[in-house]
Amino acid sequence: MLLDSQRVPVSDFEARTGWSVQPQGLCQGDVCLPLPNEAVDSTTATLDVEVVAARAGMPLVHDETRNVWALGPAAGPDRRALTTAQAPELELPDIRTGEQFKLSSLKGQKVLLLAWASW
């Protein structure tokens, strides 16, 4: 989630992250994390992203040159950034044979995906 401010409207945060601000805290499904009072400004209906990121285990970085914030997905229960290691289905032509290759054909094996772009 890219942001131009550390404070965002609660409705934008909810729509873009799947988390909702409830009286008991920040909630997603059955998981609720208590939020300190300063996290939500009820007058302006905004949320302090830095406080929320720390509480939910979301990585947050700030590009001072461009004054842009980037908020990553919430960490899983073990506090790692990825909540799953399941990759989406990818289907690409094999560079040697031209036949379609499906990533799922390697299910159960460890796979390293390397992507490159010229730009």
RAGI-V270577 format. One record per backbone hydrogen bond with DSSP energy under -1.0 kcal/mol. CO is the residue of the C=O (numbers start at 0). NH is the residue of the N-H. E is the energy in kcal/mol with one decimal. If there is no record, write none. Layout:
co/nh/e
CO/NH/E
CO/NH/E
This chain:
co/nh/e
0/70/-3.0
2/68/-2.9
5/48/-2.9
7/46/-3.0
8/12/-2.2
9/13/-2.6
10/14/-2.2
11/15/-2.2
12/16/-1.6
13/17/-1.9
19/26/-3.4
21/24/-1.5
24/21/-3.4
25/32/-3.0
26/19/-3.1
27/30/-2.0
30/27/-2.8
32/25/-3.0
35/38/-2.0
38/47/-2.8
40/44/-1.4
40/45/-1.5
44/9/-2.6
45/40/-2.7
46/7/-2.1
47/51/-2.1
48/52/-3.0
49/53/-1.8
50/54/-2.0
51/55/-2.8
52/56/-1.1
52/57/-2.1
58/71/-3.2
60/69/-2.5
62/66/-1.4
62/67/-1.5
67/62/-3.2
68/2/-3.0
69/60/-2.2
75/78/-2.2
79/75/-2.2
89/102/-2.8
91/100/-3.1
93/97/-2.4
98/93/-3.2
100/91/-2.1
101/104/-1.7
102/105/-2.3
103/106/-1.8
105/108/-2.2
